[in-house]
Every structure is written in structure tokens, then in C-alpha cells.
């Protein structure tokens, strides 16, 4: 970070167990899909000596995006940990997917990290989702830096990209987002584009030439000095503005030359405390080269400017029954508090858990207590059990390199935690603890599935259970109204990955079927019906007659049964039988097969036989009476209506409201929110928002998010109800 000479030789890619939290740096790479995060991780691993050529480990595999699904889809779909050694420190690089459907993996990376590298493409700019993630990191005070990639593009402009980042990320203080280095350009090619061959360090005013494939230091020429001086002065002023030494600015403005060591120390402190956000440039190494452009500078920033785990506040911890428990921040000798940030299944090893240790030390073959948060609404098993962990290892591509221990502040893979799920807490078996869970987005895209065959049906439950154990952003629903198995996902890509994992990892073939919403029926007006069940076939016959009146009730009233029989026309012992028959028929529906709700059924009269009347006969008569009342009445088909709240950038409020109106939605209000956003509240039929998670992303260019909750059932427009009945009849 202080523009050191390039004397580091890198590590040999060994798996190391950190011995003190101060020697660990946990860094998550954040950015939109295609910004170059995975390529950057591989370039950093190459420079650190962890791989033998760009992105390759000893067995020839890559250190990131090694999953078969990632190869087929040509994008990251899961969190990957790549540990490297640099200057005697262990750096845990957490590569996250950039596509919005895999935000759960991204949030896991944020949970495990102490600082973030925001990777932006010089040719694509900064998208809305990246801005929202920046604000999320700012809310928790996470230190951040910005890395500009794709400088080889003919459309790339580092200065313009830096200005865009200052406007997007600087907020009220754009001078808190400034470059530490400026690109050094080579000779222009036939297309007029001059490739970036090196960097100019603004603090040391030295050139770092990467054109040979290795970083070489040189002095700038006289023609470069004015350009360097302008950017350098602005950088120094930005650093001094964040300095805790209040006299430094006066001394600088008074003409005093500030010592380089002081500037570097103030810069590192400002970065570590999340008050200054340096901009750097990076590019992968050329074929045969040992170092990618800017990778040494990035590694120096991580080791010198990013905080150690000791500087992260202690997590909020309770006992399993909710009593608060104070734990010292990152104490290797303290009580064990670790969290499962990712769960995966290996065909040979079984379940593998990626764990961040926040307190204490984790050791192989130890027995730990696993505490879950009981996310039973998402299909997750509620548990509170002891388990013996297997081996500890450092993941590196497909390899797992054995570790002797994992101290507070470090990350490791843990084998054979068969009950632990993502988000669970590991603690000592005699001192069970529970960490406050991190916020996960609600899955809002329904995927109704059926087993393809009887053999698949036998394996479906286990396969789905493993899926939701690995991914807390999935929710499994067994809908009792529609009798469908529904896997709720974050988007189409998320759903595709889930289906592929079911098929290839767990050997379960499923068919995707249309998702059904929970429709209901009700009477539009009063009606009456007579149920007559009289049969004689030798021996005891069946005799029951009942007369009922039906009238609609307000929304949410359910089924109300009233007895107004006089004179014993229906014997008292058979009145509950009539009610039972009415309620059973209401549950089956009276017209389209959907449950009947919000009506009052009044039993007015009837007849009985001293020998042939029975409980079963009056149940049947009650059901027949309700069906007859429905034949002479107008029956409304009721559809569920959801309360929808959409948080969207002001630029897209109009398109979002127009889209909601096109879905038969009623906008009930808007509220101005921080950061140039608006909260739109609407009520929308659920049948119209089955794909809203996908469509909203398109309408808002990825800048909006929404939540939904059930409000009530309302009558469906007649023409839509008729079309739905025709579709079901045709099916």
C-alpha cells in the first residue's frame, strides 16, 4: 500500500493455520456479474504464488468457479474461499456471485469478511445493485476499496470510471473516493487504444511497469510530473481530511511537506475505519507472466490497509434460550463461537461446512454444540444438538488441505457436520451459544415441482431437504390448499441451479408444473337449499332431510353454522351431523372445487325417521343441501390479494407503478426514502405476481426489491374466473 519495492516471492500455496488473529485478513469481493471478480481472485492467487499459472492449482483445476454448474453456466453461483499468503499474513479471499439470484451467497461472504473489494468494470460502470450493496456495507461500517477492471477494453477510461465511482459511492464526500495509482499507458494500437502497461504510485511518485510480466520500479519522466502532481495533491488532501491529527491540514496548507510515512499511516487508518475508499486498477497476468497488473498493489492494500479480525466488534451472542451473553471480540482463548456461512455436499466427503470462527479455537475431532434458528417456515429443521466434527481443512479449488486448528478470526472447512445448516452457530457442548442471524432476502419466485417417477418420489424429500439446508434463501412449502410441493427461489437462475443440483447431485428428476394460488369460493347473495337423502334397499334404510339458508359474511368470517330448527324436526343428536356434512362439502367446494368461505349456513327445518335416520345420513343431507343452494346462487371465485411494497429508485417509480396497474394492482401510497428511492405500496392479486421477482428486475434495471404478504381474498373478475375455469376444464 505504501508502494513497496517488489521483493515478495509469494507463498508456495501451502495450507496454513493462522496462529494469531492479527495475521489474518478476510476480504470479500463484491460486484455485478461479469465485472471480473473471479479473474481477479485468480490473478491475486498467481501473484501470491498459490497457483502455478493463472487460475490453476496442482491438479490442474481452478481456484474458483470449479463447480460443474459454474462451468456450464459460465458464471459464479456460489461463494468460494481462496486463502493465500502474503508478507507472512494469511488472506482469505471470498469470491461471491454477482448475479442477483445468488445474493444469499453474497451475504454469506459479507458475514464472513471484515472488508470488501468492490470490483467495477471500466467498460460497464456501476449498476444499481452494486450501489445498494455499497450502502449496505456503509450501514455496518465495513471498510471498502474499489478495483477497476477491464482496462484492456477499447471503451475503458480509468479517470472517467474513478469520477463515476466518486459520484456513486462518495455520497456527500466525493473526495473520500480517490485513486492511489494512475494507469501507465503504452503505445497506441491500430484502433487508437493505448493499453495499460503499468501504474504510477501517487504517494511515492514511482512508476511500476508490468509490461514484462513482472513488476519493475522506475522514476517518472519530466513530462509526467505535472499530471502526477495534480492527482497527488488531491489524494494528500483527501487523506489529511480523514486524519485524526487536526493540525496536519494547517501544516500542509502552510506549505509543509508531509512525511510519506505519516501519509501512509493516516491512509491505512482511514481505510481500516471505513472513512476513505481508495480506487485501484487491476488486470490478469498475460500468458506466461507471473504477476497481473495491480495485483501487488492490491495485496499491499489488503495487508496494510484492511482491518484485522481483532478490529471487528464482537457478535451479538445469546444462550439458546435467549439470555444475552457477552463475548470478547476475536479471542482465541475465549468461549467457542463459530458460524456456518456456507454448506455444501461433496459426493465423497459428505456435507462440508465453511465456518467463520469469531471466538475461541476450533480443532479437529472435537464435539461441538450446533444451535439453529428454527427457520421452519423455510423448510429448515429446528435443531439444538451435539455433533462431533471431522477434519478441518482450507478449501482451494476442489482440494481440501488439512489444517491443525482454526483460531478466532480465521475460516475453515469442517467435514461431517451432518446436522449443521447455513447460519447455524457452533459452540462448546458444555457452553451452548447462539449468534444473531444475518438478514436474508425472502425467496419470492415459486417453483411447483412433482417427482418424475415413483423412484424419484422416494428420493425427493431427502433431496429437497439437502437443498434448503445448503441455501437459506430457498423456502420449501407443502401447500395444503393446492396440494403442491413448492420451492421458493430468488429468480430463474436460482431455480435452474436448484433443479440441476437435484438432478445431478442428488439423482432426483422432477417436473415443473404450473404454480397454483389458493383460490376460494363464496356466495354472492343469499340462497336456500334442501338436502334429501332417502334410500331403502332392505334392512335399515337411510333417511335424512334438511333445509338450509345460506348468506354471505364479511371477509375473514370463515364458515358459520346456526341452528334454528324448532319442534324437533331434526333431532338434536343429528344437528352436529348436518353441520359436519356442510363443513365437509364447504372444504371440497361447491362449484369449481375450491374451499367455500365467508358464509353463514342456517339450518331451518328437516325430517327424520325413527329407524332409518343416522349420523351418516344427515351428513350426506347437509352436503346435498349446500350443493343445491349453490346451484341457485351466484358463486364468486375469490383470489388471494397480497400487500406488496416495492423499494425503487426515483427514476423507475413511474414504470413500476404502471406495471403494478397492469397486474390489476391498486397503488395505495408512496413514501420518499433515503438515497433517492421511493417506497411504493400496492395491493395486487397473487395470481398476477407469480413471476414478479423476475419482471421487477427487468422493469427497474435491477435497482428495486419488493416484499409481499397475504392481505385477504377478494372476488375475481368474472371474465378472468371464466377463463380460469375453461383452462382447468381443458387440462
C-alpha positions in Angstrom: 0.0 0.0 0.0 2.9 2.3 0.6 4.3 1.5 -2.9 6.9 -1.0 -1.6 9.6 -2.4 -3.8 8.6 -5.8 -5.3 10.7 -8.1 -3.1 8.0 -10.5 -2.2 8.3 -14.0 -3.6 4.9 -15.3 -2.6 3.8 -18.5 -0.8 4.0 -21.9 -2.3 0.3 -22.4 -2.0 0.6 -24.3 1.3 -2.4 -24.6 3.6 -1.6 -22.7 6.8 -3.4 -22.4 10.1 -3.1 -18.8 11.4 -1.7 -18.5 14.9 -3.0 -15.1 15.8 -5.9 -13.0 14.5 -3.6 -10.1 13.7 -2.1 -12.3 10.9 -5.5 -12.8 9.1 -7.3 -10.7 6.6 -10.8 -11.7 5.5 -11.8 -9.9 2.3 -14.9 -10.3 0.2 -15.1 -9.4 -3.5 -18.3 -7.7 -4.5 -19.5 -6.6 -7.9 -22.0 -7.1 -10.7 -21.9 -10.2 -12.8 -19.1 -10.0 -15.4 -17.1 -7.4 -13.5 -14.1 -9.8 -13.2 -14.2 -10.8 -9.6 -13.2 -14.5 -10.2 -10.5 -13.5 -12.7 -9.1 -11.0 -10.1 -9.0 -13.7 -7.4 -7.1 -16.0 -9.7 -4.7 -13.2 -10.5 -4.1 -12.4 -6.9 -3.5 -16.1 -6.2 -1.0 -16.3 -9.0 0.9 -13.2 -7.7 0.9 -14.7 -4.2 2.4 -17.9 -5.5 -0.6 -20.0 -4.6 -1.1 -21.3 -8.2 1.3 -22.4 -10.9 -0.3 -20.4 -13.7 -3.4 -18.2 -13.9 -6.2 -19.8 -12.0 -4.6 -23.3 -11.8 -3.6 -25.4 -8.8 -1.5 -28.5 -8.7 -4.2 -30.8 -10.0 -4.9 -28.5 -13.0 -8.2 -27.2 -11.6 -9.2 -23.6 -11.0 -9.2 -22.0 -7.6 -12.7 -20.5 -8.2 -15.7 -21.4 -10.2 -14.7 -25.1 -10.1 -18.3 -26.4 -9.8 -19.7 -28.2 -12.9 -22.7 -25.9 -12.8 -20.5 -22.9 -12.9 -18.6 -24.3 -15.9 -21.8 -24.9 -17.8 -23.4 -21.5 -16.9 -20.1 -19.6 -17.3 -20.7 -17.6 -14.1 -20.3 -17.9 -10.3 -23.3 -19.4 -8.5 -21.7 -19.9 -5.1 -19.4 -18.5 -2.5 -15.8 -19.6 -2.9 -12.9 -19.2 -0.4 -9.3 -18.9 -1.8 -6.7 -18.5 1.0 -3.3 -17.1 0.0 -0.2 -16.0 2.0 1.4 -12.6 1.5 4.1 -11.0 3.6 3.6 -13.5 6.3 -0.1 -12.9 6.6 -3.0 -15.1 5.6 -5.5 -13.5 3.3 -8.9 -15.3 2.9 -10.3 -14.1 -0.4 -14.1 -14.7 -0.6 -15.3 -14.7 -4.2 -19.0 -14.1 -4.5 -21.5 -14.4 -7.4 -22.5 -11.1 -9.0 -25.9 -12.2 -10.3 -28.8 -11.0 -8.1 -30.3 -14.5 -7.8 -27.4 -15.6 -5.7 -27.4 -12.8 -3.2 -27.6 -15.3 -0.4 -24.1 -16.4 -1.2 -23.0 -12.8 -1.3 -24.5 -12.1 2.1 -22.7 -15.1 3.5 -19.4 -13.6 2.1 -20.2 -10.3 3.8 -20.9 -12.1 7.0 -17.5 -13.9 6.9 -15.4 -10.9 5.8 -14.0 -7.9 7.6 -13.5 -5.7 4.5 -14.8 -5.6 0.9 -13.2 -5.0 -2.5 -15.8 -3.6 -4.9 -14.9 -4.7 -8.4 -16.3 -2.5 -11.2 -15.7 -2.9 -14.9 -14.2 0.1 -16.7 -16.4 -0.7 -19.7 -19.7 -1.3 -17.9 -19.8 1.2 -15.0 -21.6 0.9 -11.7 -25.1 -0.6 -11.6 -27.9 -0.1 -9.2 -27.5 -3.3 -7.3 -23.8 -2.5 -6.6 -24.8 0.9 -5.2 -27.3 -0.8 -2.9 -24.6 -3.2 -1.7 -22.2 -0.3 -1.0 -24.9 1.3 1.1 -25.4 -1.9 3.0 -21.7 -2.2 3.8 -21.7 1.5 4.8 -24.6 0.9 7.2 -22.4 -1.6 9.2 -19.2 0.4 8.8 -17.4 -2.2 6.7 -14.1 -0.9 5.2 -14.2 -0.8 1.4 -11.9 -0.3 -1.6 -12.7 -0.1 -5.3 -10.9 -2.1 -8.0 -11.4 -1.1 -11.7 -11.0 -4.0 -14.1 -11.3 -4.5 -17.9 -8.9 -1.7 -18.6 -7.9 -3.6 -21.8 -11.3 -2.6 -23.3 -11.2 0.0 -26.0 -14.1 1.8 -24.2 -12.3 1.9 -20.8 -11.4 5.2 -19.2 -9.9 5.0 -15.7 -10.3 8.7 -14.9 -13.9 8.7 -16.0 -14.6 5.5 -14.1 -13.0 7.0 -11.0 -15.3 10.0 -11.3 -18.3 7.7 -11.7 -17.3 5.8 -8.5 -16.9 9.1 -6.6 -20.4 10.1 -7.5 -21.9 6.7 -6.9 -20.0 5.8 -3.6 -18.8 9.1 -2.2 -22.2 10.5 -1.1 -21.6 13.9 0.5 -17.9 13.5 0.4 -16.6 12.5 -3.1 -13.1 13.3 -2.0 -13.2 10.2 0.1 -13.1 8.1 -3.1 -9.8 8.8 -4.9 -7.2 6.8 -6.8 -3.9 5.6 -5.2 -2.4 4.8 -8.6 -2.9 6.1 -12.1 -2.6 3.8 -15.2 0.6 4.0 -17.3 -0.3 3.6 -20.9 1.9 2.0 -23.7 1.9 2.8 -27.4 -1.5 3.1 -29.0 -2.5 0.2 -31.3 -4.2 0.4 -34.8 -7.5 1.1 -33.2 -6.1 4.1 -31.3 -6.4 2.4 -27.9 -3.3 2.6 -25.7 -3.0 -0.5 -23.4 -2.3 -0.1 -19.7 1.2 -1.4 -19.1 1.8 -0.2 -15.5 0.8 2.1 -12.7 2.1 5.3 -11.2 2.1 5.5 -7.4 0.8 8.9 -6.4 2.3 8.9 -2.9 5.9 7.8 -3.8 5.7 9.2 -7.4 7.2 6.0 -8.7 6.3 4.0 -11.8 5.5 0.3 -11.6 5.9 -1.3 -15.0 4.2 -4.7 -15.6 4.9 -4.9 -19.4 7.5 -7.7 -18.9 5.1 -9.8 -16.8 6.7 -8.8 -13.5 6.5 -5.6 -11.6 9.5 -3.3 -12.1 10.0 0.1 -10.5 11.2 3.2 -12.3 11.3 7.0 -11.9 8.7 9.1 -13.8 9.8 11.3 -16.7 9.6 15.1 -16.6 6.5 15.1 -18.9 4.6 13.0 -16.3 5.3 15.2 -13.3 2.6 17.8 -13.7 -0.1 15.2 -14.3 1.1 13.2 -11.2 1.3 16.4 -9.1 -2.3 17.4 -9.6 -3.7 14.0 -8.7 -1.2 13.6 -5.8 -2.2 16.9 -4.2 -5.8 15.9 -4.3 -5.1 12.5 -2.8 -3.0 14.0 0.0 -5.7 16.5 0.8 -8.3 13.6 0.9 -6.0 11.6 3.3 -5.4 14.6 5.6 -9.1 15.4 5.7 -9.6 12.0 7.4 -6.6 12.2 9.6 -7.0 12.2 13.4 -4.2 14.8 13.6 -6.2 18.1 13.3 -3.0 20.1 12.8 -2.0 18.2 9.7 -4.2 20.1 7.2 -3.0 23.5 8.5 0.6 22.4 8.2 0.0 21.1 4.7 -1.7 24.2 3.5 1.1 26.2 5.1 3.5 24.6 2.7 5.0 21.9 4.9 6.0 18.7 3.1 4.2 15.9 5.0 6.3 12.9 5.6 5.5 9.9 3.4 5.3 7.5 6.4 2.8 9.8 8.1 0.6 9.9 5.0 0.7 6.1 4.6 -0.2 5.5 8.2 -3.1 8.0 8.0 -4.3 6.4 4.8 -4.2 2.9 6.3 -6.1 4.1 9.4 -8.8 5.9 7.3 -9.3 2.8 5.1 -9.4 0.4 8.0 -12.0 2.6 9.8 -14.2 2.9 6.7 -13.7 6.6 6.2 -11.6 6.6 3.0 -12.1 4.4 -0.1 -9.2 4.1 -2.4 -9.5 3.3 -6.1 -7.1 0.9 -7.7 -6.7 -0.7 -11.1 -6.1 -4.4 -11.8 -5.8 -6.8 -14.8 -5.0 -10.5 -15.1 -1.5 -11.7 -16.0 -0.7 -12.3 -19.6 0.2 -15.8 -20.8 3.4 -16.8 -19.2 3.5 -13.8 -16.9 4.0 -14.2 -13.1 2.1 -11.1 -12.0 -1.1 -9.3 -13.1 -1.2 -5.6 -13.3 -2.0 -4.0 -10.0 -2.1 -7.3 -8.0 0.9 -6.4 -5.9 -0.6 -3.1 -5.0 -3.9 -4.8 -4.1 -2.2 -7.3 -1.9 -0.3 -4.5 -0.2 -3.6 -2.6 0.4 -5.2 -5.7 1.9 -2.4 -6.4 4.3 -1.6 -2.8 5.2 -5.0 -1.0 5.0 -7.7 -3.5 5.7 -8.5 -4.3 9.3 -7.6 -7.4 11.2 -10.4 -9.6 12.7 -9.4 -8.0 16.1 -10.9 -4.7 14.9 -14.3 -6.2 14.2 -16.9 -5.8 17.0 -17.9 -8.9 18.9 -21.0 -10.5 17.5 -24.3 -10.4 19.3 -24.5 -13.7 21.2 -27.1 -15.3 23.4 -27.7 -18.7 25.1 -30.1 -20.9 23.1 -33.0 -19.8 25.4 -32.3 -16.1 24.6 -30.3 -14.9 27.6 -27.7 -12.3 26.5 -24.1 -13.4 26.7 -21.0 -11.1 26.4 -18.1 -12.5 24.4 -14.8 -10.7 23.9 -14.0 -9.8 20.3 -11.9 -12.4 18.5 -10.3 -14.0 21.5 -8.7 -17.4 20.5 -8.8 -18.4 24.2 -12.4 -17.4 24.7 -15.5 -19.5 24.5 -16.1 -21.1 21.1 -18.4 -19.1 18.9 -18.3 -20.0 15.2 -20.9 -19.7 12.4 -21.6 -21.9 9.4 -21.6 -19.4 6.5 -21.9 -22.0 3.7 -23.0 -25.6 3.4 -22.2 -27.9 0.5 -22.4 -31.6 -0.3 -19.4 -33.5 -1.5 -20.1 -36.9 -3.2 -17.1 -38.4 -1.4 -16.8 -36.5 1.9 -20.5 -35.8 2.5 -21.6 -32.5 4.0 -18.9 -29.8 4.2 -19.4 -26.6 6.2 -17.5 -23.4 5.7 -17.1 -21.9 9.1 -16.0 -18.5 10.4 -14.7 -18.6 13.9 -15.5 -15.4 15.9 -14.2 -16.6 19.3 -12.2 -19.5 20.7 -10.4 -22.1 18.6 -11.9 -24.9 16.6 -10.0 -28.2 16.5 -10.4 -31.5 14.5 -12.5 -34.3 16.1 -13.9 -32.0 18.8 -17.5 -32.3 19.9 -19.4 -29.1 19.4 -22.9 -27.9 20.0 -24.9 -26.9 16.9 -27.6 -24.4 17.5 -30.1 -23.5 14.8 -32.6 -20.6 14.5 -35.5 -22.8 13.7 -36.3 -21.4 10.2 -39.2 -23.9 10.0 -41.1 -21.5 7.8 -38.5 -22.0 5.1 -38.4 -25.8 5.4 -35.3 -25.9 7.7 -35.1 -28.3 10.6 -35.2 -26.9 14.1 -32.3 -28.4 16.0 -30.1 -28.0 19.1 -27.7 -30.9 19.1 -24.2 -32.0 19.9 -22.0 -33.2 17.0 -18.5 -34.4 16.5 -16.8 -32.6 13.7 -14.5 -34.3 11.3 -11.3 -32.9 9.8 -10.5 -29.2 9.4 -9.2 -28.0 6.0 -8.6 -25.0 3.9 -10.5 -25.2 0.6 -8.6 -24.5 -2.5 -10.5 -25.2 -5.7 -11.6 -28.8 -5.5 -8.8 -29.6 -3.0 -9.2 -29.6 0.8 -5.8 -29.0 2.5 -5.7 -30.2 6.1 -5.5 -27.7 9.0 -4.4 -28.5 12.6 -6.7 -25.8 14.0 -8.7 -22.7 13.2 -8.5 -19.7 15.6 -10.8 -16.8 16.1 -10.8 -14.6 13.0 -10.0 -17.4 10.6 -12.1 -19.5 8.3 -12.0 -23.3 7.6 -14.0 -26.1 6.1 -15.4 -28.6 8.6 -16.3 -32.1 7.5 -19.1 -34.4 8.7 -21.4 -31.9 10.4 -24.4 -33.8 9.4 -27.0 -31.6 11.2 -25.5 -28.2 10.8 -27.0 -25.8 8.2 -26.0 -22.5 6.8 -26.5 -19.8 9.6 -26.1 -22.2 12.5 -23.8 -21.5 15.4 -21.1 -23.9 16.7 -20.1 -23.6 20.3 -18.7 -25.7 23.1 -21.0 -28.6 24.1 -20.9 -27.6 27.7 -21.5 -23.9 26.9 -24.0 -23.7 24.1 -24.4 -20.3 22.5 -26.3 -18.8 19.6 -25.3 -15.9 17.3 -27.8 -13.4 16.0 -28.7 -14.4 12.4 -27.9 -12.3 9.4 -30.7 -10.9 7.2 -31.5 -13.0 4.2 -33.8 -11.9 1.4 -37.1 -13.7 1.1 -37.5 -16.0 -1.9 -40.4 -14.8 -3.9 -40.4 -16.8 -7.1 -42.5 -20.0 -6.7 -41.4 -23.3 -8.4 -44.0 -26.0 -8.2 -42.5 -29.4 -8.7 -43.5 -33.1 -8.9 -41.4 -36.2 -8.9 -40.9 -37.5 -12.4 -41.3 -41.2 -11.4 -42.0 -43.3 -8.4 -38.3 -43.8 -7.8 -37.8 -40.1 -7.8 -40.7 -39.6 -5.4 -38.9 -41.8 -2.8 -35.8 -39.5 -3.1 -37.5 -36.2 -3.5 -38.0 -35.3 0.2 -34.4 -36.0 1.1 -33.0 -34.1 -1.9 -35.2 -31.0 -1.2 -34.1 -31.2 2.5 -30.5 -31.1 1.5 -31.1 -28.2 -0.9 -32.7 -25.9 1.7 -30.1 -26.9 4.3 -27.4 -25.6 2.0 -29.2 -22.5 0.9 -31.3 -20.4 3.4 -32.6 -18.2 0.6 -34.7 -21.2 -0.5 -38.0 -22.0 1.1 -39.8 -25.3 0.9 -43.6 -25.3 1.1 -46.0 -28.2 1.2 -49.2 -26.3 0.3 -52.1 -27.9 2.0 -54.6 -25.9 -0.1 -53.3 -26.7 -3.6 -51.5 -30.0 -2.6 -48.4 -28.8 -4.4 -44.7 -29.0 -3.4 -43.4 -25.5 -3.9 -39.7 -24.5 -3.9 -39.5 -20.7 -3.4 -36.4 -19.2 -5.1 -34.9 -15.8 -5.7 -35.1 -15.9 -9.5 -35.0 -18.0 -12.6 -31.2 -18.6 -12.4 -31.6 -19.6 -8.8 -34.4 -22.1 -9.7 -32.3 -23.5 -12.6 -29.4 -24.2 -10.3 -31.7 -25.9 -7.7 -33.2 -28.2 -10.4 -29.7 -29.1 -11.7 -28.4 -29.9 -8.3 -31.5 -32.1 -7.6 -30.8 -33.9 -10.9 -27.0 -34.2 -10.9 -26.0 -34.1 -7.2 -28.9 -36.0 -5.6 -30.2 -38.0 -8.5 -33.7 -36.7 -8.4 -35.6 -36.0 -11.6 -38.5 -33.6 -11.2 -41.1 -32.0 -13.4 -42.0 -28.3 -13.1 -45.8 -27.7 -13.1 -47.8 -24.5 -13.2 -48.0 -23.0 -9.7 -51.4 -22.7 -8.3 -52.6 -20.0 -5.9 -55.1 -20.8 -3.1 -58.4 -19.8 -4.6 -61.7 -19.8 -2.6 -65.4 -19.7 -3.3 -68.2 -17.8 -1.6 -71.9 -16.9 -2.2 -72.6 -13.5 -3.8 -76.0 -13.4 -2.2 -78.5 -15.3 0.0 -79.8 -18.7 -1.2 -81.5 -21.8 0.2 -81.3 -25.5 -0.4 -82.9 -28.7 0.5 -80.9 -31.9 1.1 -82.9 -35.1 0.7 -81.1 -38.4 1.3 -83.7 -41.2 1.3 -82.8 -44.8 0.4 -84.4 -48.1 1.1 -82.7 -51.4 0.0 -83.8 -54.0 2.5 -82.9 -53.9 6.1 -82.1 -50.5 7.7 -82.5 -47.7 5.1 -81.2 -44.2 5.1 -83.4 -41.2 5.7 -82.5 -37.6 6.3 -83.9 -34.3 5.0 -82.7 -30.9 5.9 -83.4 -27.4 4.7 -80.8 -24.6 5.0 -80.4 -20.9 4.2 -77.0 -19.5 3.1 -75.9 -15.9 3.3 -72.6 -14.2 2.6 -70.5 -12.9 5.5 -67.7 -10.2 5.7 -64.2 -11.2 4.6 -62.4 -13.4 7.0 -65.5 -14.8 8.7 -65.0 -18.4 7.6 -67.9 -20.8 7.9 -70.6 -20.0 10.5 -73.3 -22.6 11.3 -76.5 -21.6 13.0 -79.3 -24.0 14.3 -82.8 -22.6 14.0 -84.7 -25.8 14.0 -87.9 -25.7 16.0 -90.2 -28.5 17.2 -87.6 -31.3 16.9 -87.9 -31.6 13.1 -84.3 -32.6 13.2 -83.5 -34.5 16.3 -80.8 -32.8 18.5 -78.4 -35.6 18.1 -78.3 -35.2 14.3 -77.8 -31.4 14.2 -74.0 -31.8 14.6 -74.1 -34.3 11.8 -75.7 -31.7 9.5 -73.0 -29.2 10.4 -70.3 -31.8 9.8 -71.7 -32.5 6.3 -72.0 -28.8 5.5 -68.4 -28.1 6.6 -67.0 -31.1 4.7 -68.8 -30.0 1.5 -67.6 -26.4 2.0 -64.0 -27.7 2.2 -64.5 -29.5 -1.1 -66.1 -26.5 -2.7 -69.5 -26.2 -4.4 -68.7 -25.1 -8.0 -65.0 -25.2 -9.0 -63.6 -27.4 -6.3 -62.1 -24.6 -4.2 -62.9 -24.3 -0.4 -66.0 -22.3 0.4 -65.5 -19.4 2.9 -67.3 -16.4 4.5 -70.8 -17.7 4.6 -73.4 -18.3 7.3 -75.4 -21.6 7.0 -78.6 -21.7 8.9 -80.4 -25.0 9.5 -84.1 -24.1 9.3 -86.1 -27.4 9.1 -85.9 -31.1 8.2 -87.3 -34.5 8.7 -86.1 -37.7 10.4 -87.2 -41.3 10.6 -87.3 -43.2 13.9 -85.4 -46.2 12.4 -83.6 -45.2 9.2 -82.1 -41.8 10.2 -78.4 -41.8 11.2 -75.4 -39.6 11.6 -74.1 -40.6 8.1 -77.5 -39.9 6.5 -77.7 -36.4 7.9 -74.1 -35.6 7.0 -75.0 -36.5 3.4 -78.2 -34.5 3.5 -76.2 -31.4 4.8 -73.8 -31.7 1.9 -76.6 -32.1 -0.6 -78.4 -29.1 0.8 -75.3 -26.9 0.4 -74.8 -28.0 -3.2 -78.4 -27.3 -4.1 -78.2 -23.8 -2.6 -75.1 -23.2 -4.7 -76.9 -24.3 -7.9 -79.5 -21.5 -7.5 -76.9 -18.8 -6.4 -74.2 -16.7 -7.9 -70.9 -18.1 -6.7 -67.9 -15.8 -6.6 -64.4 -17.2 -7.2 -62.1 -15.5 -4.6 -58.4 -14.9 -5.2 -55.8 -14.0 -2.7 -54.6 -10.4 -2.7 -51.1 -9.5 -1.4 -49.8 -6.4 0.1 -46.8 -5.5 -2.0 -44.1 -3.0 -1.0 -41.5 -2.0 -3.7 -38.4 -0.1 -2.8 -37.3 1.5 -6.1 -35.0 4.3 -7.4 -36.9 7.5 -8.1 -36.1 7.1 -11.9 -38.1 4.0 -12.1 -41.1 4.8 -9.9 -43.3 5.6 -13.0 -42.6 2.3 -14.8 -43.1 0.3 -11.6 -46.4 1.9 -10.8 -47.6 1.4 -14.4 -46.5 -2.3 -14.3 -48.4 -2.8 -11.0 -51.5 -1.3 -12.5 -51.2 -3.7 -15.5 -51.3 -6.5 -12.9 -54.7 -5.3 -11.6 -52.9 -3.8 -8.7 -54.1 -0.8 -6.6 -51.4 1.6 -5.5 -52.3 2.7 -2.0 -49.5 5.0 -1.3 -45.9 6.1 -1.8 -43.2 7.3 0.6 -40.0 9.0 0.0 -37.0 7.0 1.2 -33.3 7.8 1.7 -30.8 7.6 -1.2 -33.1 8.8 -3.9 -35.6 6.0 -3.5 -39.3 5.7 -3.2 -41.4 3.0 -1.3 -44.4 2.1 -3.3 -47.3 0.3 -1.5 -49.9 -1.6 -3.5 -52.4 -4.4 -3.3 -52.1 -6.9 -6.1 -53.8 -10.3 -6.8 -51.3 -13.1 -6.1 -52.1 -14.8 -9.4 -50.6 -11.7 -11.1 -47.3 -11.7 -9.3 -46.0 -15.2 -9.7 -43.1 -14.0 -11.8 -42.8 -10.5 -10.3 -39.4 -11.3 -8.8 -38.1 -11.7 -12.4 -40.2 -9.0 -14.0 -39.4 -6.3 -11.5 -35.7 -6.8 -12.1 -36.3 -6.0 -15.7 -38.6 -3.0 -15.2 -36.2 -1.4 -12.7 -32.9 -2.5 -14.3 -32.1 -4.4 -11.2 -32.4 -1.4 -8.8 -35.7 -2.4 -7.0 -36.6 -5.0 -4.4 -40.0 -6.0 -3.1 -41.8 -7.7 -0.2 -45.2 -9.3 -0.1 -47.6 -10.6 2.5 -51.1 -12.0 2.3 -53.9 -9.4 2.8 -57.2 -11.1 2.1 -59.3 -12.9 -0.5 -61.3 -10.9 -2.9 -63.8 -11.7 -5.7 -62.0 -12.4 -9.0 -63.4 -10.5 -12.1 -65.9 -12.7 -13.8 -64.1 -12.8 -17.2 -60.9 -14.0 -15.5 -62.8 -16.5 -13.4 -64.4 -17.9 -16.5 -61.1 -18.1 -18.3 -59.6 -19.9 -15.4 -62.4 -22.5 -15.3 -62.0 -23.1 -19.0 -58.3 -23.7 -18.6 -58.8 -26.1 -15.8 -61.5 -27.9 -17.8 -59.2 -28.2 -20.7 -56.4 -29.6 -18.5 
